[in-house]
Amino acid sequence: MKKTLLGLIAALAAVSAVPSHAAIVITEVAPWASGNSAVGADWFELTNTGAVAVNLGGWSMDDSSATAGVAPLTGIASIAAGESVIFIEGSSSLNATFLSTWFGSNAPAGLQIGNYAGSGVGLSTSGDAVNVFNAGGVSQASVSFGASTAGVTFDNAAGLSGSISQLSAVGVNGAFLSADGNEIGSPGAIAAVPEADTYAMMLAGLGLIGAALRKRQA
């Protein structure tokens, strides 16, 4: 029995060590920022919830029309495992304003900010969507949302795909009041959650160990 239990423990360790694939999630959206922020441009956040880095070469976004290649993602070559990055509509000249608006003089080291631009991709405050595609034009992440609240981002730390509605709240999922005191969100602060398949493997392994222990006690 002891050998069996040790074997099960070893199997669980092996399963847990299997790397999961990379997964990109849209974890935050500010569709009101082009007209209600000092930044003067909408933005969204991507988070890599997988275990390996994701190369963003050739990636693009679009709004509710969901067409690949409309607005190329620029300025960020890759997203590391567990990393959250920001993409702002417009040129990189806006990036410094974004940092000062949200963080003042205390911008987090290593926060990556990229940009996107394309015909008709401005996000609507009355409801819209963000769709992200890889270099092959295959959808990698997609969220839609209704009317937004000026100054408060949509919080999708849960990693949902499809319709999102939760608004950021100070102290929840890393959200804070911006340095200029006019916005609430968590740019770059979302912690990536393990993928569902990782949870499933861990639970299955724990179940096997639990069964073995109960049998041994019996």
KAQUI-V658850 format. One record per residue. BURIAL is 1 if it has 16 or more other ideal C-beta (glycine too) atoms within 10 Angstrom, else 0. Layout:
BURIAL, BURIAL
This chain:
0, 0, 0, 0, 0, 0, 0, 1, 0, 0, 0, 1, 0, 0, 0, 0, 0, 0, 0, 1, 0, 1, 1, 1, 1, 1, 1, 1, 1, 1, 1, 1, 1, 1, 0, 1, 1, 0, 1, 1, 1, 1, 1, 1, 1, 1, 1, 1, 1, 1, 1, 0, 0, 1, 0, 1, 0, 0, 1, 1, 1, 1, 1, 1, 0, 0, 1, 1, 0, 1, 1, 1, 1, 1, 1, 1, 0, 0, 1, 1, 1, 1, 1, 1, 1, 1, 1, 1, 1, 1, 0, 0, 0, 1, 1, 0, 0, 1, 1, 1, 1, 1, 1, 0, 0, 0, 1, 0, 0, 0, 1, 1, 1, 1, 1, 1, 1, 1, 0, 0, 1, 0, 1, 1, 1, 0, 0, 1, 1, 1, 1, 1, 1, 1, 0, 0, 0, 0, 0, 1, 1, 1, 1, 1, 1, 0, 0, 1, 0, 0, 1, 1, 1, 1, 1, 1, 1, 0, 1, 0, 0, 0, 0, 1, 0, 0, 1, 1, 0, 0, 0, 0, 1, 1, 1, 1, 0, 1, 1, 0, 0, 0, 1, 1, 1, 1, 1, 1, 1, 1, 0, 1, 1, 0, 1, 0, 0, 1, 0, 0, 1, 0, 0, 0, 1, 0, 0, 1, 0, 0, 0, 1, 0, 0, 0, 0, 0, 0
